[in-house]
Amino acid sequence: MMEPQNWYTFPELNSSETTATPFLYSSHLPPSLSSNLSTQSIPFQGSSTVVTAIISLTVFLFGMTGNTLAIYVVLRYAKMKTVTNIYILNLAVADELYIIGLPFLTTQNVLSYWPFGSFLCRIVMTADSMNQFTSIFCLTVMSMDRYLAVVHPIRSTKWRHPRVAKLVSAAMWAVSFVVVLPVVIFSDVQDTFNSCNMIWPEPKDVWSTAFIIYTSTVGFFGPLLIICLCYLLIIVKVKSSGARVGFAKRRRSERKVTRMVVVIVVVFVLCWLPFFIINMVNLVVIIPESSSTAGIYFFAVILSYANSCANPLLYGFLSDNFKQSFRKVGPKPSKSETGRLQCVPARR
């Protein structure tokens, strides 16, 4: 039995041993990223481990703080309970729960083994995968909502209601759980490297490949196609309506919300695309083992986590309501400071 000496150990696709991937990959949707690689460990030195642990901790702290703040302001202030913000609330919850898995990932990477036991492995794997699916489903629903708001503003009024948004959100979480049932069933601590992985039945290579295609299609490329179609139809509608007198003024608020959703979607795609490209390439190409490829894999994974801490910043920059609500939560000036400000003579 080979004991892992560092972060990354890659079981061979056709090996008789358990086909599974390190938690670095299995903590994300396609946990079979490394199934085409050999059983040799990649040398990732201690100094690199410290640096990556610091990066992971920084992403974790920023992500938890930002998403907690976003969740608080939506729940706290009545004016924030719009249809779009209800979906943003669910996205923030998914981002925060996703970020919570990062300390477990970092701990395994530092120790080179999974120390938390089989039950927690399955819980973390399921929660991590479920929340990533929920994120992309939420962005898809937000894009469809933007389509209804811009293209069918009158007819969609009865559907674009906070009560409906809550029901749709509950359905998203339920669908996400159903989609990740393979993770619930097959995730465990595997014996070969003592890491939290997906442990496939025979034939392992078929299951592994099928799961990569399944998760990439359902969890990224399929929803992305729907999102692109929604915004294509929105562009067509805006162009055809642009000549109407007063249209721009009447739809200015909708355009602001649409711009915010578009930016959130684009950032999501940029942060997750490298990870899914690596998965798809790894189906047909044997990626050579080196510190460089280990660094590339780490970058792709940490970039997906960074997306979860970038979203609250986007809310604050692109939404006036979020910006004002964030300011309300911040520290207020003391009475003495307020008095000094009032005593300053006004300049003419």
N, C-alpha and C positions, 0 to 999 in steps of 0.2 A: 504494500500500500504506500503510495507516494504522499508525503506530507508537504503541504504548500509552504514555501519559504517566503512568500511575498503576497502581494495583492492578487495576482492574476494566475490562475491555473486553468488550463483548457483541455477538457476531455476530448478524446478523438472521436470523430463521427462514427466510425465503424468499430470502435473498441467494444470489447465484451463487457467492459465495466459500465457502471451507471452513466448514462448520458445526461449531463446536467451542467449548468453554468454557474460561475461564481455569483454571489449575491449582487455584485456590481452590476451584472446584467439582469439577473432575475428579479431585481427590485424594480425593473422596468417591464414594459409590456411583453416584448419578445424575449423571454428568458433563455432562449437557445442561441444567442448570438455567437457563442464561441464553439458551436458544435462541429464546425469544420476544421478546427485547429487541433494540433497534436497535444500530447500529454505533458509537454515540457513547460516548466514555469518560466515566466518572463521576469528578468531581473529588474525589480523596481526597488531602488535603494532606500535606506532609512531616511535620508534627508528629503527625498521626494515624498515619502510617506508623511513626514511632518508638514511639508508645504501643502499637500493636498488635504490633510486633516484640517489645517487652518482655513483653507479655502472653503471646505465643507461647513465648518463651524460658522464662518462669516455668512454664507448663504443661508444657513439655518436660522441664525439670529435675525437677519434682515427679513427673511420670508415670514417667520412667525410674528414679528412685530407688525409688519405692513398688513398682512392678511387679518390679524386680530383687530387692527384698527378699522379696516374696511368692514369687517363683520359687525363691529360695534356701532359704527355710524349708521349703517343700514337699519339695524335693529332699534337704535336709539331715537332717531329723528323721523317724524311722520312724513316729511316731504321727500324722504329717500325711498319710500316704499312704492316706487314705480315698477312697471313690468320689467324694464331693462335692469333695474337695480336688484330685483328679486333674483334674476338670473346671475347677476354679478355676485350676489350674496352666496349662491350655491357654488359659483366658481371659486370664490375666496375660501369657502369651507373645504372644497376639494383640494385646493392648493395647500391649505394649511395642514390637512391630514396627510397629504403627499409629502410635505416637508418634514413631518414628524418621523418618517422612515429614514431620513438622512443620517441621524446619529447611529442607527443600527448598521447602516451601510458602512459608515466611517469606522465604527468599532471593529467590524469584521475585517476591514481593510488593514487596520493597524495591527490587529492580533493575528491575522492570517487564518482565522477560523471563526466559526459561528458559536458564540458562548451562551446563547439565550435559550437553547432547547428547541425541540420539534414543534411544540404548540405555538410558541411565539413566532417561530419562523413562518408557520402557515398564516398566522394572523397578520403579520407585517407584510408578507407577500400579497395576501388577498387585499388588504387595505390599500397598499401601494398601487396595485394594478387597477383596482376598482376606481380609485380617485383619479388616475390618469385617464381612464375611459370617460369618467364623468366630466372631466375638463373639456375634452374634445366634443362630447355630446352637448355640453352647455354652450360652447361657442357655436355649434351648429344651430341650436335652437335660437340663440341670440341673432344669428344671421337671418334665419327664417323670420324672426320677429321684425327685423329691420326691413325685410322684403315686404311684409304685410303693411308696416307703417308707412312706407314710401309709395309702394305700387298700388295698394288697396286701402287707403287711409279711412274710408267711410265704411266699407263692408267688413273690415277687420276689427271694428270697434268692440263688438261683443266678444271677440276672441282675445283681444289685447287687454285683458283685465287682470289685476293682481291675483284674484282667486284662481283664474285659469293658469296663470304663471306658476302658482304654488303646486297645482295638480300636475302640471307638466314637469316641474322640478322633481316631484316625488317619483314620477314615472321614469325620469332619467336615472335616478339612483337605483331603482329596481331593475331596469334594463342592464345597467352597468354590472350589478351583482350577477345576473344571469350570464352575461358575456364572459365573466371571469371565473365561471365554475371550473374550467380546467385547472386554474391556479389553485382553487380551493382543494381540488381532488389530488393533484399531483405534486404540490410543493411540500418539501420536507428537508431535513438535514441529511445530505448524502454522505455515505461512509468514506468514499475515496479521498475527498479533500476536507471533510467535516465542515462543509459550507452550506448555506441555505440556498437551495436550488430547486429546479423542476426535475423530478425523477420520472422519466417516461417509461412506459411498458414497451415490450418488443412489438414491432421493430422500431427501435429508438430513433433512428435517423428519419423515418417517415413521420413519426409523431412530431419530432422537433421541427422539421421543415414545414409541415402543415400548420403548426402553431405560429411560426413566424409569419407565414402568409396570412393566416387568419387574423392575427392581432394587427398586422400592418394594414390590412384592408379595412377591418371593422373599426380599428382604433386610430387611423390616421388618413389614409388615402381616400377611403370612401366618404367620410364626413367632409374632407377637404374638397372633394368634387361637388358636394351639395352646397358648401359655402361659396365656392367660386360661381356656381350657377346662380345663387341668390344675388350676389353682387353684380353679376353680368346683367341680370334683369333689372336691377336697381339703376344701373348706369343707363340702360336703354330708356327707362322711364324718365329719368332726370333730363336726359338729352331731348326727349320728345316734349317734355313739359317746360323746358327752359324759356321758350318764347312767350309763355303766358304772362300777362301783366300781373305783377305782385306775387307771382309764384315763389320767387326766391325768398321774399320776406316771410311769407306764411310758413314756408318749410324750413326756415333757418334753424330752429331748434331741433327738428328731426335730422337735419344734415349734421349738426354737431354730435348728436348721439350716434349716428351712423358712422361718422369719422372715428369716434372713440372705439366702437366695436371693430371696425376695419383694422385699426392699429393694433388692437389686442390680438386679433386673429393673425395678422402678419408677424407679430413678435412670437406668437406661439409656433407658427410654422418654421420660422428661422431657428428657434431654439430646439425644436424636435426633429427637424428634417435630417441633420447629420446622423442622429441615432438610428433613424429608420433606413437611411441610405446604407449605413454600415451593416444593418441586419440583412438587407436585400442583397448587397454585394457578397456578404459572407455565405450566402446560399450557393454561389457558383465559383467563388475564388477562395483559395486557401491563403489567408492573410499571414504573412511572415511574422514571427515572434521577435519582438525587440522592445527596448524601453520606449522607443518612439511610438510604436503602435499602442503600447500600454498607455502612454500619455494621451494619444488621440482618443482612445476609448474613454479614458477618464474625462477628458474635455467634453465629449459628446454627452456623457451621463450628467456631469455637473451642470452643463448648459441647460439640460431639461429641468433640473432643479432650480436653476437661476431664473427660468421663466416664471416660476411660482412666486418669486420675490420681486419680479419686475412688474407684475400686474398691478399691485397697489400704487406704484409710482405712476403708472399710466392713468389710473383712475383720477389721481390727484392733479395731473397735468392737463388731462383732456376733458374733465367734467367739472363745471363750475360748482355744481351741487356737492360733489365729493370734496372739492377744494375748500369750500366754505365749512363743510361739516368737519373736515380734518382740523381746520383752524379753531373751531369751537372746542375740540377735544384738547388742544394744546394749552400750555400754561397761560393764564390770564395775568395782565399787569396788576401789580399791587395798588392799593389805594393811594399810597404816597406817590407812586409813579404817575398815577392818573391825575393827582392833584397838581404835580409839577407840570404835566402836559397842559392842563387847563390854565395855568398861570402864564404860560408863554404867550406874549402878545402876537396877534395875528399880523402877518405881513400883507401889505397892500400891493 
